[in-house]
Amino acid sequence: MTALTRVVLAFPSTHAAMAAEDALRHAGISMQVIPLPSWIAADCGLAIRLAGADAVRAEEELARRGVGMQGAHPEPQPAGPSEGPPTSRCPSPLAG
C-alpha cells in the first residue's frame, strides 16, 4: 500500500470513525476526516483520508485499539493532465 498516493478508510459507524480519528491523532498519523466518497459503500457517512505510506501503520494502530473498519480503499487518481475547457475558434461578438 505504500505506493498509493492516498487511501480512504471507511467505518461501520460514526462512533468508529470518531474513535479512529482520535486513535490516529494520538499515534501522530496525519489524516483528514471527510464525507464518505460516493464510490465507497459503507454504513457510515464519514471516512478518513490519509497518505498511502501511512495506511499500514494506521490499520495496525486501529486494530491495536479495537477500532473496526469497513475497508481501506485506494483513492482514484485523475486519468491524466487536464486539457482545460475547449476554446472557440470563432471571434467573440463581444470582442473589439
Secondary structure, DSSP 8 states (H G I E B T S, - for coil): -TT-SEEEEE-SSHHHHHHHHHHHHHTT--EEEEE--TT---SSSEEEEEEGGGHHHHHHHHHHTT---SEEEE----SS----S---SS--TT--
